[in-house]
Amino acid sequence: MNQKGQVLVVFILLIPLIILFMFYIYDIGNLYYQKSKLKSALKDGLTYSLNDGDDKGVINLIKENVLNVKVNIEKQESQTKVEGIIQVDTKLLKKQTIKITLIGKIEEDKIKIWEE
């Protein structure tokens, strides 16, 4: 059999797998980007909240940076908890839900933030 023909057949058989793999890499990268964007917005909102920001201002700040986000804010005696939930549509994977919860407090005039 012709060597060029064999290479062509193998290439044609592998193209769908290569395209599938590329979409998978795109989906994983998009999920990571959305998670990073949500975490950054929550951190900004939490910092604003700890500096005597009102809850409406915090929610608006977060929603300006992340579309279609659900935000929950809980204030306790010494700390504030901010939770953000978004759903991300992907090409190959099912609709993915990203949920991040950050807790922060002011300790010795410094803001301390950590993830739950």
N, C-alpha and C positions, 0 to 999 in steps of 0.2 A: 504494500500500500504506500501511497505517496506520503512522505514526511510532512509536507506543508498541509495536506488534507487532514492529517491526524491532529496537528496543532490547532487548525481552525475548528475542528469538532470539539476538542477539549476547551478551547476558548469560549465557544458558543455555549457549552454546558456550564461553564463557570461564571459567565456574566450575571445570571440571576442571583447567584450566591454573593458575588461581589457587591451588587446593588443592595441586596438585603443587609449585608454587613455595613455598608455605608449609611443606610437609614438607621440602623441600630446605633451606630456611633453618634449620629446626629441626635437621636432621642436621648441618649445618655448625657451628652453634652448640654442639651437644652434643659434637662432636669437639673443638672448641677448648676447651671446658670440661674434658673428660676429660684432654686433653693438659696443660692448666694444672695440674690437680689432681695428675697424676702427677709433673710436674716439681717441684712444691712438696713433695710427699712425699719424692721422691728427694733434694732439697736438704736437707730436715730430717734424713733418714737419713744422708746424707753428712757433715753437720755433726756428728751424734752419733758417727759412726764416727771422724772425725778427732779427736774429743775422747776417745779411748781407749774407745769403745763396742765391745762384742763384736758379731760378725756376726749372731748370733741376735737380739740386741736391735735391730739395724738393720733386719733383715728384718721383725720384728714391728711395728716403728714404721711402716714403709712399708705393710705389709698392713693395719694399722688404719685407714689413711686412704684406701687404694685397694683395691677389691675385685678379686679374680681377677688379681692382678698376679704376674708372674714376675720375680724379682729375682736378679741376679748381682752378686757383689762380688769385686773383685780388688784385693788390696793389694800394692803394690810398695814399693820402698825409701822413697821420699819422698812418694808420692801414693797416693790411693785412687780406684778407679773403680767407680761404681755404675750398673748398667743395669737399666731397668725396661721390661717389655713387657706391654701389655694389648690385648685385642681388644674392640672396641666394636660392638655391633649397631646398625644404623641402619634407618630406615624405607624409604628409597629406595636408598641406596648399599649395596653389598655389605658384609659384615663387614669392618671396618677394623682394621688393626693399628697401634698407636702404640708406637714404640720410642724411648726417650730414654736417653742415656748422659751422665752427669755425671762430671767428674774434679775432684778437689780435693786441696789440700795446704796445709800450714801453712808460711807464709813470714814471718819476722820477727814472730812471735806473732800473725799475722793469718791467717784462713782465706780461701783463694782457691779459688773454684769456677768452673768453666767447662764449657760443653757441648761434647761431641765432635762 
